[in-house]
Amino acid sequence: MQSVLIAPAKYFFLFIPTVVFSILIPIAGIGVFAYIMAIRMAPLVKAAPDS
């Protein structure tokens, strides 16, 4: 009897190994999060201190 689970590292999506997507998707998510946080923090960093 064959195993029901399929190893994702053995398959391709758009001629790219799926293990590459397993690495790129979290890196892209972290990059987008850092970009959004940088945009949101910019006004706080540029603000003048209270007197």
N, C-alpha and C positions, 0 to 999 in steps of 0.2 A: 504494500500500500504506500502511495506517495504522501509526502508531507503536504499539509494544507497551506502552510506558511510559505511565502515566496520571499526570497532574499532580495531586497531592493537594489543592492550593489551590483547585481548581475544583469541589470536591465538598462535600457537606454530610453531617453525621451528627447525627441528632436536631435537625434544622433549625439547626445551628450549623456555620459553615464549619470545615473540618478544619484550616485554618491556625491557628485559635484554639486547638485542642487541641495543636498543635505548640508553642505558647507556654505554655499552662497546665500541661501535664503536667510539664515540667522545673521550673517555678516551684513547683508543688505538691511535687515530690520534694525540692527544696532546702529548702522550708519544713518538711516532715516530718523531714528529716535534722537541721536546726537545732533543732527541738523535742526530738528524741530526745537529741541531744548536750547540750542545756541540762539536761535531766533527769538525765543521767548525770554531768554536771560539778557539779551543785548540792551533793552531799555533799562533794566535794573543796574547793569554795570555802568552805563553811560550817565545815569542820574547823578545829580549833584547831592552831596551830603547835606543833612539838616544842619542849620546853624544853631 
